[in-house]
Amino acid sequence: MRCSITRGFLIALLLAGCGGGAPGDEMSSAFKAETVAVPKAVVADDYQPIVQELYIAYFGRPADPQGLANFAAQLVSTQVSTDIQQLDATYSSNPTIRTLVDSFGNSDESKALYTGDTTSFVTSIYRNILSRTPDAEGLNFWVTAIDNGTLTRAHAAFSMMAGALANQTTQGQIDAALVNRRVQAASSFTSALTTPELKTAYQGNTAAAIARDMLATITNTSDASAIQSGISLTLPLLTQAATAPTAGELPAAVPAATLTMSCIDGPSVQCSGDTVLRTENGVALTGSGVQAHGRSTSDLAVPNLTMTGAFGLAAATAGMAEVRLTKDVSGTVSTTALLLKDLGLSWDGNTERPPIIETFRTAQGHVQLGSNGALASIALPPSTDLSFYNYATTGTAATQANYANNAYFPRTDPSRCSPGTVPCPTVETAGVRFTAGDWKSGGNNPDMTNATRLHEDGDIHAGNGVPNADGSATLLPGATGTGVPFPGAKGYREIFNWGLRYANLSTWLTQDTVQMGDWGAIGDEHNKNRRGVVAFGAVTDPAIIPASGSATYSGLVYGWEGGSNTLDPDVFRGVATITVDFATRRVNISFTKTATYDSANAYVAIPSYVAAAMGTTGTNVANYFKAGVTTTAFTGGLSGRFFGPLVSTGTSGVGPAEIGGALTLTSASTSAAMIGGFIGWKQ
């Protein structure tokens, strides 16, 4: 955005700073007769576009009918200009209007939308108004204006909108077209609120998030048909959010299932459950969690151009992910285990590889599940033990499980690195790392646990060849020397866990070599990856979930979004706000400030609102909620659970201490996909 500010221009921009709810009531006492008259008398309809601009600038949504009428009527009484630039003259000479403008910019709704330091504040305004991040010149200009006092935060949003509309550069024309299209959409939306039910439904934070989501889908090229389609999809969501869910929306009970946490590894472990009970809208339900995952797409290209890497993201449904954490009473995590199976990964091109059991351990060993399902580790045999490493004697019929889930390091024997791998790595993992968050003291960050490990699953060179007649060691074909495969010879794994006291949100990734010629596969050996999210923990007993009252939760949404089979998906993060009405069994989920979790901090267009239905009181799914998602941009689903005991602390009503969930979304028009989850604590 190319910008310059004159005294008169700033005045016009500042006037545009009001907004929030139905502002007409608070404006009536603010306007005085000392405004500058325009040459020609104007009527209320003439002011409606600028009222919509105000709402878009400060709230990212259309005006409500009452607010539109009240504000337009007040402007009629003053006969101020209907043009943003001409409003310039009224602000500097009229302190009453200045007070009014500041009241809009200082409203709770605007402050909730635009927060943080000046750079974050300006960046958020750009994303809301122009759906892009600021260029360096524009960012510096507006940050400087605010920091040196030339422009206050209260009227910055409309100043920036006016600047965009006045900009005649190529980017400025794109920005102006976007703003004008959204004003058109906002006007059509407000006009569509014709019934008392719709007008009532368009009130409060949830309704604002729904409308904001609709307006965010409008681009600079959206035509009247696209605008009307977005409005048609949005109006039912308003009604849905304001009413109890229908019988068809309520989750059905799961026959003969116990939806509480039971961890075989002991009382200090929190686990997600080892069985998918059912999958709804692409999100799987387990005993004490919900989960979603995706698959890489680079290997689907013909020809596959990236044999040694795996990129892209598409939603997937088959498969199972289980997470187990050892957590003490303070919430500190000391160990973590990731168990994955049936993810479409095959060493030989025919059979599914052995289940992954990843503990990110720093000691040697072969990890497996005991007869009762508990984690167990045995000493790792040396590479000369051909009864364990039986590839040398049986070839492709060897026991695949003996070549999986092995930790070979640290060790004194050398790694078998391929030529050119310098230096040859000798470390698989640094183990589990835990960082305490500030959520207990009123901050926004849960505790964080992460671990990464380089693995060698499926590498036949873990064992030697058949000894010579004199007993001397031999090597299998392709081996580069005695010892074991080097760390990462067949891929890597990682886990990232956001944790509270009872709830966890884990994101996981595994990259694995498949179609191995050593195991008899025909075709090109290459890599695939799978990644997913699991929301899990000490779920609230469904028998004690309230049947009345409400509670509000706040936390974060986190995950991946991507659409290219040649690029890694971006990690994103945002704010999650969840309001639960236990009487109507409605769970309203709002996502805001979603952006890539990197230095680019680029806007991510995740749906800002989802209405979910929770299980009926007295059923085993009373601690579970789910929703299908259909917007102009995405289709998919979301599911979640309640965690911990009932608590009455905080500012909202009695409810479970924590909440969490998972979501999977696919673009309705492109191949873009989004896999994520959310976690929050009661306010």
N, C-alpha and C positions, 0 to 999 in steps of 0.2 A: 504494500500500500504506500503510494507516494503521498506525502502529507505536508501541509503547511497550515499554521494557525494564525489567524488575525484576531484582533479583539472582537470584531463583530461576528466573525465566524464562530468563535468559542461561545459567544452568547447564545447564538442559535442552537448550537449543539447542547449546551447546558439545559436549555428549556426542555429538551426531549427526555429528561432524566427521570420522569415519574413512572410509577407502575406498581402493581401488586394487588391481587384480588380484584375488588371492585372499587377503584380509586376515586370514583366520582364523589363519594360522600365526603372524603377528607379534602377534596379540592374546593368545594363550594365556599368554604370560609377563607380560602387562601387567595382567590382571585379578587382583584380590585379594579377599579375603573381606569387606572392609570396606564392602560396598555395602549400600544400604538395601533390605531385603526387602519384597516386596509381600505383601499379605494372603493371596493365593491363589497356589499354585504354578502356574507356567506351563510350557509345553512349547515345543520348538523352533519348531513351526509358528506359534505365537503371535507370535514375533519376526520372522517373515519379512517382513511389510509394512514394518516400520521399517527392516529391512536394505535393502529396495528403496528406501526414501526416502533412505537414506544414499547409495546408489549414484547415484540420480537427482540429488541435491543436489550431489554433488562431481564426478560424471563424466558426467551427462546420459545414462546408459545403464542397462540392467538388470544385476543381479548375475549373475555366473557361478555355476553350480551348486555348485562347491566353496566359493567365497567365501560364498555364501548359507548353506550348511550349517555351515561353520566359525564364522561370525559368530553365527548363531542359537544354536549349541551353547555358545559362550562366554557369551552373554547368559543362557542357561538356568542356567549354573553360578552366576551372580550373583543371579538372580531380580530384576533391576532392572525398572522399569516398562516396559510396552510402549507407553505413551502419551508423545508428545513433551513435553507440558507437565509431566507427572509426573517425567520424567527430570531435570527441574530440580533436584530435591533432591540427586541423587547427585553432580552435578558439583562443587559447591562444597565438599563434604566429603570427596571422594575424589580425591587427587592422581594416583592410578594411572589412573583413568578420564580425567582431564584430559590426561595424557600420551598415552593411547591416542587420544583425540579429535584432539589436535594432530598426531599421526602421519598420520592420514587427510588432514587439510587440507593437510599439507606434502608429500603424495605427488607424484611427478613428473606423474602423469596430471592431477591437479587443478590443479597449477601451470601446466601447458600449456593448460588450458582457461580459466583465469582469470588474466589478466596485465594489465600497464599500471599507470597511476596509480590512485588510489583510485576516482575517478569511473568510469574504464574498467572497473576490477575489479568494482565494484558493478553497473554496467550489464550486464556479461557474465553475472553471476549471474542477474539478472532475466531475461535472454533465454533462458538455459538452463533455468531452473526454470519461468518463467511465460510464456515466448514473447512478451514485450513489453518495451518500454523503461520505466524507472521514471518515475513521476510526480515532480514537483519536490520535493514534501514527503518522499516516501519516499527519494529519492536523497539529499537533504540529511541526513536522519536517519541513514541507514546510513553515509554518508561521514563524518559527524561522529563517530559511534560508533567507527569504525575509526581515524580520525585522532587522536582524543583518548585512545586506548588502552582504551576500555571494551570493545571487541570486537576480537579479533585476526583476521587473514585466515584463519588455520587453521580457525576454526569459523564463519566468517561465512556460508557458503553454507547450512548447515543452520539457522542462526539465522533467515535470511531465509525459508526454506521454512516453518519453524515459525510465523513471524509471519504468513505468508500463510494458513496453515491456521487461525490463531486470529482472523483478521480477519472481522468480521461485516457489513462494508459490502457494497454490491452488487458492487464490484470484488473484494472479498475472497472472496465466495461463488463468483465466476467462477474466481478463482485456485485456490481449494480444490478445486473440481470438476475443474479441469485436473490438479492434482497427483494427486488420487485416481484419475482415469482412467489417468494414466501409471503409477501404482503397479500398477493392475490389469493394464495392458499388460505392464509389466516382469515381473510374477509369471507371466503366461501365457507370455511369451517364455522365461524361465528354465525353466519346466516343459516347454517344447517341445524343449529340448536333451537328448533322451533317448538318443541314440546316442553311442558313443565318438568317431565322426568329427565330429559336431556340437560335442561338448564340447571336442575338440581345436581345432576351427576357431575357437571363440570365445576366442581368446587373442591378445594383442598389440594394437598401436595400430590396425592396419587393421580388425580385427574390432570394436574399440571404436567406430571411426568408423561402421561399417555399422550397428551397433545404435543408436548415438546418432541416426543419420539416421532410423531407423524410429520411435524414440520421439518425435522432434521433430514427426512428422506427426500424433500423437495430440492431439486438441483436447478442450475441456471438454464437447463433445457427442458424442464418438466412442462408438459403441455396440459391443457385443461382436463384431458382424460386421465392423465396420471394423478393430477391433483384430486380429482373427484374419486378416483379409486382409493387413494390414501385416506380420504375423509370417510368413505364408506366402510373401510376396515376399522377405522378408529372409533366411530360412534358406538358400535356394540361393546367395545372395550370399556368405554366410560360407564355404560349401563351395567356391565358385568362387574366392574370394580365396586360399584355402589350397592350391589345387591348380593344376596346369598347365592352360592353356586347351585347349579341345577343338579338333579340326582345323577345325571349322566357324567357330570364333572367329578363327583366325589370318588376317591379311590375305593376300589372294592377290597374287602378283606382277603388276606392270603391264607388259604386253607392249610391247616396243620403246620403253621410256621410260627416261630417265636421271634418277634421283632425287637429283641433287646440284645445287648452286647454280652457275649460269652467267649472269653479268650483262653485257649488251651494252654498258653505259655505262662499263665499266672496272673495274680490279682493286680500287679503293677503294669500290666500290658493293656493298651487300648488297641482294638482291632476292628476291621471293617466287615468281617464275615467272609466265609470261604465259598459261598454259593450264591449265584444269581437266582433270586426268587421269581422275578419277572422283569421285563423291560417295557417301559411305557414312553412313547414319544422319543425313543432313542436313548433314554437314561435308564440304567439298570438299578434295581432295588436289591440290597443284600440285608442280612440280619441286622447290622448296625451301621449301615451307610447307604450311599447312592454313588453311582459312578458313570462316567462317560469316557470314551477314548476315540482316537483317530489314527489314521494310517498314512504313511508316506505315499507320494504319488509319482516321484521321479522315475521309479522302476517301471511305470506303466507306459512311458514314452517308447516309441519305436523309431530308431534304435534307442536303447538306454545309454545316455551319454555320461552318466555319473556312477560307474560301477563301485567306486570306493566310498561314495557318500549316499545319503538318502535325504530327500527334500520334499517339500510340499505337504499339504494336509487335507485329508478328506475324512468325513465322519465315518465311523464304523460301529457295528453293534455286537458282532460275535466276539467272544473272549471274556476273560475274567481277570480282574486285578484285585489283589488283597494286600492291605498294608497292616503291619503290626509295629507298634511303638512301645518302648518301655518308658514310662513317664512317672515321675514321683509326685508327691502331693502338691508341690509348688508349680508343677507343669513342666519341669525340666526333662528333656528327652535325652536318654543315654544310648539307646540302641534303636535301630530301625530295620525292618525287613520288608522287602517287596517281592510278592509272589505273583507270577504272571503265567497264564496258560491259554491255549486255544486262540492265539492271536494271528494265525496264518503265517507262521514262520517255519520253514522246513529246510533241513540240511540236505536231505536226499532228493527233494523235489516231489515226494509222495506223502510221507508221514509228517505229522506235526512234531517239531523238536520237543525234547523233554521240557517239562515245566521249569520256568525260571524261578530260582530261589536265591534272591540277592540280599545279603546281609551287610554289605559294605565293610566286611571285617578286615582287620589289618594283620591277621595271622593266617598261616597256611591251614588248609583243611578242605574236606569235601562235605558240603552241607546238604542235608536231606530232611525229609519229614519222617518222624517216628510213626509207629503204628497208630498212635492216637492223634496224629496230626501236628504234634509239637515239633519245633525246630530242633535239629540235632546236627552235630558236626563230628566227623570221624577224621582220624589222621589220614593225610593224603599219601597214597603209596608212591614209591619212587618210580621214575620212568622205566625202570627195568622190570617192574612187576607186570608181566604180560597176562596174568590171570585177570587183572583189573583193566589194564589197557590192552584189551584183547583184539585190537584192530590188526596187529601184526599176524595173528593166527587165524582170524575169521574174516578179515577184510570188511566190506561194507555191511556185513551182518553183525558187526561188533555192537556191544552194548552202548547205545548212545548216552544213556544216563551217566555212564562213568566218565564221559568227556564233557559233562555240563556241571556248572555250579562248583567248580574247583578254584580255590585260591592257591596259587603257586608261590606267592611272594609274601614276606621276604625269604630269600634262600641264598645259599652259597654257590649252587650250580649256576652256570651262565644262562642267559636268555638266548633263545634261538632267533635272532633277528635276521630278517632278510637283508641281502646286500644293499647298502645305501642308507640303512636306518642307523643314523649316527646322531647323538649317542644312543646306544641301545637301552631302552627304559628298563628300570628295575623295580618300579613301584606301581602297584595297581590302584591304591586308594590311600587317602589321608584319614579315612575314617569318618565318623559322624561328628558334625560341628553344630553346636547349639548357640543361639543368640537370643537373649531375653528381649521381648518387646516392651512397649510402654502402655499397653492397653489397660493394665491394672491401675494405673495412675491417671487415667483420663486421656491417654494418647490414642493414636489411630493404628498402631502397629501390633499385631499379634506376635507371639514368640515365633522364631524361625529356626528350623532344622534343615540342614542339607548335607548331601553326601554324593560323591561321584566315584565310579570305579571303572577301570579299563578291564575288559574281560577277554577270555580266550575260549569261550564255549564252542565246542565242535572242532577244535583244532586237534587232528589225529596225532600230531607230533608231541603231544604230552607223553606219549609212550615211545619206546625204542622199537627197532625191528627185531626179528628173531636172531638170537645170538649165533655166531659162527660155531663151527664144530669144536673149536678150542675154548668156547665160552666167552669170547670177546664180543663187545657190544657192536651192534650194527644200527644203521639209521634207516628209517622209512624213506621212501622216495620223496624228494622235495625238502628233506630236512637240511639244515645248514650247519649242523653240529650237534654235539651232545647237550643235554639240558632240557629246557622246557620252552614253550612258545613265549614270545615277549608280551608284556602287558599291553592289552588293546589289540592283539592280533586279530580278533574277531568282532570287536565293537566296544561299546561302552554303555553304562547305565547311570542314571542320576535320579535323585528324589529331592523334592523341595517341599517342606511341610510348614504351613502356617498353623500354629497351635494356640488354643486357649486351654482352660482347665479341663473341659470335658469334650470339646469338639476339635476336629482337625480337618484341614484341607490340604491334601497331598497332590502335587503334580509330579508325574513320573515320565521317564523317557528311557526306552531301550533301543539301541541300534545293534543289529545282528547281521552277520554274514549268512546268506542262504544260497541254495542251489550249488552246494559244494561238490566239485568233481570227485574229491576224495571219498565222499559218501555215495557215489554212484549217480549223482544228478546229471542230467543231460541239459546243457544250456550254459549260459554265462553265469559264473559266480558273481554275486553282487551283494549290496547291502540294502536292507529295509529298516525302517524304524516304526515304532508304535509309541504313542504318547497319550496320556490321559490324566484325569482328575478323579480323586476319591474323597468325598466328604464323609467322615465317619467319626466314631468315638462312643462315649458312654451315653447312648441314646436314652431319652426320657422314657420311663415306663409308660406305655400307651394308656394304662389304666388310670393314671393321674393327670393326663392332659386336661386342662380346664374345659368346661362346657360353656363358659360365659366370660365376659370381660375381654380385654385386649392388651397387647404388649407390643413394644417397638424395639427393634434391634438395629444396631449399626456396626459396620465392619468393612470388609473389602471384597471385591470381585477380582479374580485373577485367572489368567489362562493364556491361550494361544489363538491368534487369528492369522489366516493366510489363504492365498488363492493361487499361488504359482508353483508348478512342479519343478522349478529350477531354483527356488529360494526357500530358506528356512522360514517357517511362520514366525511372526512377531509375538513376543510376550507382551501382554497388556495387563494393566491394573487400574482399578477405579474404586469408587465408593459405593457400597451396598447399604441400602436402607430397607428394612423389612417391617411391615406392619401386619400384625395378626389379629383378626377378629375371631375369637374362639366360639362365639355364639353363632355366627353365620358360616364358620369354617372356611373363611376366605383369608388367603395370605397374599398380600400385595407387595411385590418386590420391585424396588427402584434402583437402577444403576446410573450413576453420574460420574463426571470427570474421568471417563475411561480414556486412557492414552497408552501408547507403547511405553514399556518399562525400560527405557533407555534414554540416551542423551537427546534423541530426536523428539521424544515426548509428543509424538504425533497422535492426533485424535483417532479413536477407534469407535466405529459406529455400531456398538452393541445396542440391542433394544433397551430403551431406558425404563421400560415397565413391563412386568408380567404379572397376571392375576392367576394364582394357583388355588386349588381346592384341597383341603386337608381331610383326612379320614374321619368318619363319624365317631362320636363319643361312644366308648364301650367296645370298639373293634380293635383288632391288633394293628391296624394302620392309623390309629388316632395320632401317632407320632410321625406321620408321613404326609407329605403333600406333593402334588404334581400338577403340571400344566403343559398343554400343547402350545407352541408359539407359532403364530402366523402373522407376519407383517408384510408391508410392501417390499421389505428388503430380505427377510429371513423366514425360514420354516425350521421347526425343530421342537425341542422340548426342554423342560426344566423339572427337576425333582429335588426334594430336600427333606431334612429330618430335624427334630428337636433334640437337644442334648442337655444333660444335667438335671438336677432337682428343680422343683418349682421355687422361685424366689420372688420376694416382694420389694427388693431394693430397687433404687433408681426412680425415674420419674414416670415410667409407664406401669401398667397394672401387673398383677401376678401372672407369671408365666415361666416356662423353662428357662434356665440360665443362658443357654446359647442356642444357636441355629446354624445350619449349613446346608449346602446343596451343590448340585452339579448341573451343567447345561451343555447342550450340543445344538449347533445352529448351522444351517447351510444356506447360502445366498439363493434367493428365488430366481435370480437372473444370471448369475455367474457360477463358477466352480468354487468360490470362496467358502471357507468353513471356519467355524469357531468352536473351540472346546474350552470350557472353563468351569469355574466353581466359585462359591461365595461362602463366607463365614462371618458371623456377627455375634455380639453379646448384647444382653438386654440393657436398655437405657432406663 
